[in-house]
Structure formats: structure tokens, C-alpha cells
Amino acid sequence: MNVKSPWLAKHYEDRIMIQPTWKLSTSKSTILSDFNTEMSRSTCYRSRKRANDEIEGSYEEQFLRLIDYGEEIIRSNSGTTFIIQTERASEEELPRFKRVYV
């Protein structure tokens, strides 16, 4: 059986979301027991990285929805305060969510 990293990423995305530090050795043995096939360390690494990228992408989408939510609160409830605080480790990085005040 020839299993590629995109398929593995999709198949194990929920597990990686719950356990983001899932070790490569553990993932290799899990794949071996689930599909009776050997995977290289690099394939396991790429699949975990791809799944983490998908998960992080969904966090970014949720953050954008939080901004929309705040705009809707302000629109529907005049006089309401809605503040989102973010932080950056450096100027090159995207802002990271820190807290929200309603």
C-alpha cells in the first residue's frame, strides 16, 4: 500500500489537533498497525506538518470571524465596546490573538 502525506494528514488531522506533539516514532508505529505499511520519517513529518498547517489555518479563519463578530455586536448594540488585543513577537510576524473585551 502506497500512502502519501496529504492523505495521512487528512486521515490523522483530528488526532494531531488533540495531540500536536505526536512523536514521529509513535505515528510510524500507528500507521504500521492501522494500514500494515511502513512509512519513512520524512513522510510522517510532512503529514504532521501539513495537518498542523491546516489546523493553524482554521485558527486564522476563526480569528477573522471574531473580527466580524465584533463588528456585528457594535452594529446591533450602539454604545457597545469591543476591543481585540493582539501581540507580535517581531514586525515580520502576523499579529497573534491575546484577548477580547466586550
C-alpha positions as CSV (number, residue, x, y, z in Angstrom):
1,M,0.0,0.0,0.0
2,N,1.4,3.4,-1.0
3,V,0.2,6.1,1.3
4,K,1.1,9.8,0.7
5,S,1.5,12.5,3.3
6,P,-1.6,14.6,2.1
7,W,-3.8,11.6,2.7
8,L,-2.2,10.8,6.1
9,A,-2.6,14.4,7.1
10,K,-6.3,14.4,6.4
11,H,-6.7,10.9,8.0
12,Y,-5.0,11.8,11.3
13,E,-5.9,15.5,11.5
14,D,-8.2,15.1,14.5
15,R,-5.6,13.2,16.4
16,I,-2.9,15.7,15.6
17,M,-5.2,18.5,16.7
18,I,-5.7,16.8,20.1
19,Q,-2.1,15.8,20.3
20,P,0.1,18.3,18.4
21,T,3.3,16.9,19.7
22,W,2.6,13.4,18.4
23,K,6.0,11.8,18.1
24,L,7.2,10.6,14.7
25,S,8.1,7.2,16.1
26,T,4.7,6.8,17.6
27,S,3.0,7.9,14.4
28,K,5.1,5.5,12.3
29,S,4.0,2.6,14.6
30,T,0.4,3.7,14.5
31,I,0.4,3.8,10.7
32,L,2.1,0.4,10.6
33,S,-0.6,-1.1,12.8
34,D,-3.5,0.7,11.1
35,F,-2.5,0.1,7.4
36,N,0.2,-2.6,7.7
37,T,2.6,-0.4,5.8
38,E,6.0,1.2,6.6
39,M,6.4,5.0,6.3
40,S,9.6,7.0,6.2
41,R,10.3,9.5,8.9
42,S,10.1,12.3,6.3
43,T,6.6,11.2,5.1
44,C,5.4,11.1,8.7
45,Y,6.9,14.5,9.3
46,R,5.4,16.0,6.2
47,S,2.0,14.7,7.0
48,R,2.1,16.1,10.6
49,K,3.3,19.4,9.3
50,R,0.5,19.5,6.7
51,A,-2.1,18.7,9.3
52,N,-0.7,21.4,11.6
53,D,-0.8,23.9,8.8
54,E,-4.5,23.0,8.1
55,I,-5.3,23.4,11.8
56,E,-3.5,26.7,12.1
57,G,-5.3,27.9,9.0
58,S,-8.6,27.2,10.7
59,Y,-7.4,29.2,13.7
60,E,-6.7,32.1,11.4
61,E,-10.2,31.8,9.9
62,Q,-11.7,31.8,13.3
63,F,-9.8,34.9,14.3
64,L,-11.2,36.7,11.2
65,R,-14.7,35.6,12.2
66,L,-14.1,37.1,15.7
67,I,-13.5,40.5,14.0
68,D,-16.7,40.1,12.1
69,Y,-18.5,39.1,15.3
70,G,-17.2,42.3,17.0
71,E,-18.4,44.4,14.1
72,E,-21.8,42.9,14.3
73,I,-22.0,43.5,18.1
74,I,-21.1,47.1,17.6
75,R,-23.6,47.5,14.7
76,S,-26.5,45.9,16.6
77,N,-25.8,47.4,20.0
78,S,-24.9,51.0,19.8
79,G,-22.6,52.1,22.6
80,T,-21.1,48.7,23.0
81,T,-17.3,48.5,23.3
82,F,-15.5,45.7,21.5
83,I,-11.7,45.5,21.7
84,I,-9.4,42.8,20.4
85,Q,-5.9,42.9,21.7
86,T,-3.1,41.2,19.7
87,E,0.6,41.0,20.0
88,R,3.6,40.4,17.7
89,A,6.9,38.8,18.6
90,S,8.5,40.7,15.7
91,E,7.5,43.1,13.0
92,E,7.7,40.3,10.4
93,E,5.2,38.1,12.2
94,L,1.4,38.3,11.8
95,P,-0.4,39.5,14.9
96,R,-1.5,36.8,17.4
97,F,-4.7,37.0,19.3
98,K,-4.2,37.9,23.0
99,R,-7.6,38.8,24.4
100,V,-11.0,40.3,23.7
101,Y,-13.0,42.8,25.7
102,V,-16.8,43.2,25.2
